[in-house]
Amino acid sequence: MKRLRAVIVALAAIACMAAASEPNERLPDPAQEARARVLFREVRCLVCQNESIDDSQADLAADLRGVVRQEIAKGRSDREVRAFLVARYGEFVLLKPPFSPGNLALWLAPLGILVVGGGLMATLLRRRREDGAVEPDEAEGLSSEEEARLAALLEDKGHDCAEKTPQEAPPA
């Protein structure tokens, strides 16, 4: 039973590898093909935009895989292949673009948003304190006028506890 399972898994793996690329598309040198496969995972599919050309089934992704293989077959290094793709399609073609002045805003935007949000929150809290907002610890009791008004309201409603203060109330 274990052998049958191993054979099925092996056949499924071979089928997946065969589906990934046509044999006539692959480079004859296994080392070059391995380099190409690594680069496929670093290059963005321009149709799908959030997938690498290794994962994408779009026709343009297949064309880009062919371009990468051609450049590797010409003897270009990985860096040269990336530079060729960036020159042709822009830095957007790389899934992880390098830190550069051109994309500085993309790299620093999250930090900027956090700093601006924190500054706004601090400013709003400071204004709130300065405007005289009462903190819960600083809350005072009712004034004598408020107590008289409350007693009158309670008396109008027929409550009997208008004249009792909290100290005089019977224990529960």
ABEGO torsion letter per residue (X at the ends): XAAAAAAAAAAAAAAAAAAABBAAABBABAAAAAAAAAAAAABBBAAAGABBAAABABAAAAAAAAAAAAAAAAGBBAAAAAAAAAAAAEAAABABBBBBAAAAAAAAAAAAAAAAAAAAAAAAAAAAAAAGBBBAAABBBBBAAAAAAAAAAAAAAGBAAAABBAAABBBX
